[in-house]
Amino acid sequence: MPVNNRIAAFHDEMTEWRRDLHAHPEIGFEEQRTSAVVAEKLASWGIEVHHGIAETGIVGVLRGNGSGTGTIGLRADMDALPMQEEGDVPYRSTIANRMHGCGHDGHTTMLLGAAKYLAETRNFDGTVHFIFQPAEEGRGGARRMVEEGLFEKFPCDTVWGIHNAPHMPVGTMAFRGGPVLASADRATITVHGKGAHAARPHDGVDPIAVGVQLYQGIQTIVSRNVDPLNPLVMTVAQFHAGTANNVIPATAELIISIRTFDAALQDYVEQRLTELCDGVGRMYGATVALDYVRGVPPTVNAEAEAAFAADVAEALVGPDKVDRAPAQGMGSEDFSIMLNRRPGAFVWLGGGAPGKDHGLHHPKYDFNDAALPIGASFWASLVEQRLPRR
């Protein structure tokens, strides 16, 4: 595969960066060491560095040769997951219950590799903004950066993101216009019943029984209220109640993950859950409270930008290694918030290899370092083709 020769020459260096980040993982808004490493490297290459955006976020600014006013934003997420690593690699996590289980160490490294190359060559006309985002894993890092004026301070005509895909062979890439990942909402249902002795259930209002009815009702929202051709996932991931085997508890709690590609369907699900909680509560004499939290919207790629990125990838890895119609996924990405503000695309980079067959968020997952020069070369090519020298 024709990766950039200069980037290929510092592949070993990038591997060292990635493994250092892997050994020192930090979760959302705690990426102090990670952002310091990123900032130091960017500054050493002559890139203008801006600190403290969304607490630990970093933006590097690099201007090319020429007088062009075009701008582009390249985003990498930096945070790790609050999970214990079980792998046996020599660079495994040195911090308990912290692990780069999603490959953000690789994402950060690939963008650093592209920044190093572009700072050396400046073979483009315009401005590149290297966006190193904190807190992608459910803590709202993208939203914070946007709310704190990311695109006002660092204008971007387009914005782009990459995620590694261990289910795809290394050296392959995938692009899709339109919706690619689902929204992610969270609903918490709290049932307030009446506690009683387990031997005298008639004295109480059993919140577990109410919770079971709610669980069954939730399943019918998907199976009986929504067009089966419109994807919707509602997973009751937690059900908490009780502390002893001879006590009917006073409360129970259900926590639900809700995912769809359709913003209107998000509104409908919230409405149906409200009606379900009210109706089941009244039927059983309980009070049922719903707390519905909008998480991230669907990730929607601009059609033109997705096609442009696929063209760039075909020149890099070959047409046979590029999938222009990958399946949509019910996972979510807070990069969607940036795509809601600026056109762009979120793309997949293959990272599968023998011995690295654990998926994302697995306790033995490890980013495949063979993908580093491919991802960095893609970033560099994207910039040079999007902002060509006049």
C-alpha positions, -999 to 999 in steps of 0.1 A, spaced: 0 0 0 15 34 -10 17 52 23 36 84 24 73 76 23 82 103 49 54 92 73 65 55 68 100 66 78 89 76 113 65 47 118 87 34 146 85 68 163 48 69 160 46 34 175 66 46 205 42 75 210 12 53 208 25 28 233 34 55 257 -1 69 255 -15 33 260 6 28 291 -7 61 306 -45 62 299 -67 90 312 -105 92 312 -126 121 300 -116 156 313 -86 141 331 -63 139 301 -37 162 317 -6 141 308 -20 132 273 -27 168 264 7 179 277 24 153 254 3 164 225 10 201 231 47 195 235 50 176 202 30 201 183 50 230 196 83 213 188 72 211 151 64 248 150 26 244 152 7 271 171 -9 255 202 -40 265 221 -47 249 255 -77 245 278 -106 241 254 -131 219 272 -106 217 301 -81 194 286 -87 199 248 -59 210 225 -61 227 191 -30 231 169 -31 256 141 -9 252 110 -8 275 80 4 263 46 22 279 18 2 305 -1 -26 330 6 -56 307 5 -83 312 31 -96 276 31 -97 258 65 -101 223 76 -105 206 110 -91 172 118 -103 156 150 -88 129 172 -102 118 206 -78 113 235 -96 97 264 -95 62 277 -122 40 294 -127 33 331 -120 -4 327 -92 -28 338 -68 -40 311 -63 -77 309 -38 -78 281 -2 -89 286 16 -64 263 47 -48 278 32 -14 274 -1 -23 292 -19 3 313 0 14 344 -31 29 360 -57 7 377 -92 7 361 -80 29 332 -75 15 297 -73 26 261 -99 0 251 -112 19 221 -81 29 203 -81 66 211 -43 63 217 -40 53 180 -63 81 169 -42 107 187 -10 92 174 -22 92 137 -32 128 139 2 137 155 19 118 127 0 138 101 8 171 120 45 163 120 46 156 83 24 186 73 45 209 95 76 198 76 62 201 41 34 227 43 24 214 9 -11 230 11 -27 264 8 -49 273 38 -51 265 75 -53 232 92 -68 229 127 -57 198 146 -85 191 171 -75 169 200 -107 163 218 -112 151 254 -140 130 269 -156 113 239 -166 83 259 -200 95 272 -188 127 289 -196 153 263 -162 164 252 -173 174 217 -203 193 229 -181 212 254 -156 222 227 -184 234 204 -202 253 232 -169 270 241 -166 284 206 -144 258 188 -156 268 153 -157 305 161 -121 305 174 -109 280 148 -130 283 117 -134 251 97 -150 248 63 -152 211 69 -144 188 98 -133 151 97 -128 122 121 -114 87 120 -122 56 141 -102 24 140 -122 -8 130 -107 -40 143 -133 -60 124 -118 -47 91 -85 -59 77 -56 -35 82 -51 -14 51 -88 -11 43 -110 19 48 -148 25 47 -169 55 39 -206 61 38 -227 92 31 -257 100 53 -263 84 87 -235 61 98 -239 58 136 -269 61 159 -280 86 185 -275 76 221 -300 87 247 -304 75 283 -336 71 302 -338 64 340 -372 51 353 -376 53 391 -406 33 405 -418 45 440 -439 18 455 -445 9 492 -422 -13 511 -435 -43 531 -426 -76 546 -421 -103 520 -447 -124 538 -473 -97 536 -472 -84 500 -508 -71 503 -495 -44 527 -472 -29 501 -469 -19 464 -442 -40 449 -419 -18 427 -403 -49 412 -436 -61 398 -442 -27 384 -407 -26 369 -413 -60 352 -444 -46 336 -425 -16 325 -398 -38 310 -423 -57 290 -440 -25 278 -407 -11 267 -402 -41 244 -435 -33 227 -424 2 218 -398 -14 195 -419 -43 183 -454 -28 180 -451 10 178 -423 16 154 -419 7 117 -396 -24 117 -377 -8 88 -367 21 110 -340 9 133 -345 14 170 -327 -3 199 -340 1 235 -318 -19 259 -327 -21 296 -291 -23 308 -297 -20 345 -325 -30 369 -319 -22 406 -341 -31 435 -341 -47 469 -315 -54 496 -329 -85 514 -348 -117 505 -376 -110 531 -382 -74 522 -404 -59 495 -384 -27 486 -399 7 484 -382 16 451 -368 1 419 -348 17 391 -345 8 354 -318 24 331 -323 22 294 -300 29 264 -319 42 234 -304 43 199 -318 53 165 -308 71 133 -340 92 133 -343 124 154 -381 124 152 -380 88 166 -361 101 196 -390 125 203 -415 97 199 -397 73 222 -396 99 249 -434 105 245 -442 68 246 -420 62 277 -438 91 295 -472 75 286 -460 40 296 -447 52 330 -478 71 338 -502 43 328 -484 14 345 -479 35 376 -516 43 379 -526 7 372 -505 -6 401 -508 23 425 -472 33 422 -455 66 413 -432 63 383 -407 90 374 -390 93 341 -357 111 335 -349 112 298 -315 126 288 -306 134 252 -271 122 246 -256 125 212 -274 129 179 -269 105 150 -236 107 132 -245 119 97 -218 123 70 -222 149 42 -226 130 10 -201 150 -10 -174 149 17 -178 112 22 -173 106 -15 -143 130 -16 -127 111 14 -133 78 -4 -115 91 -35 -85 102 -14 -84 67 2 -86 49 -31 -55 67 -43 -38 58 -11 -47 21 -5 -63 11 -38 -100 9 -49 -102 -28 -38 -94 -17 -2 -122 9 0 -158 2 9 -181 29 -1 -213 14 14 -205 -1 48 -233 -12 70 -246 14 95 -238 8 132 -260 13 162 -230 25 182 -227 63 187 -200 90 184 -200 125 199 -182 137 168 -218 139 155 -221 172 173 -193 187 153 -208 173 121 -241 190 130 -222 223 129 -199 218 99 -200 194 69 -175 166 69 -172 128 73 -165 102 99 -145 73 84 -134 38 94 -98 26 92 -92 -12 93 -71 -24 121 -77 -62 122 -47 -85 123 -39 -120 137 -33 -119 174 -53 -86 176 -88 -101 173 -104 -85 203 -130 -59 196 -134 -24 209 -140 -21 246 -127 -56 252 -103 -58 282 -76 -73 259 -81 -49 230 -50 -33 216 -47 -8 187 -28 -23 157 3 -2 152 5 -13 115 -25 11 109 -6 42 121 12 52 89 -20 45 69 -41 68 90 -15 95 92 -10 93 54 -48 96 48 -49 127 69 -20 143 51 -34 134 16 -69 147 27 -54 181 36 -32 183 5 -61 175 -18 -87 196 1 -64 226 3 -42 223 -28 -15 248 -34 -25 273 -61 
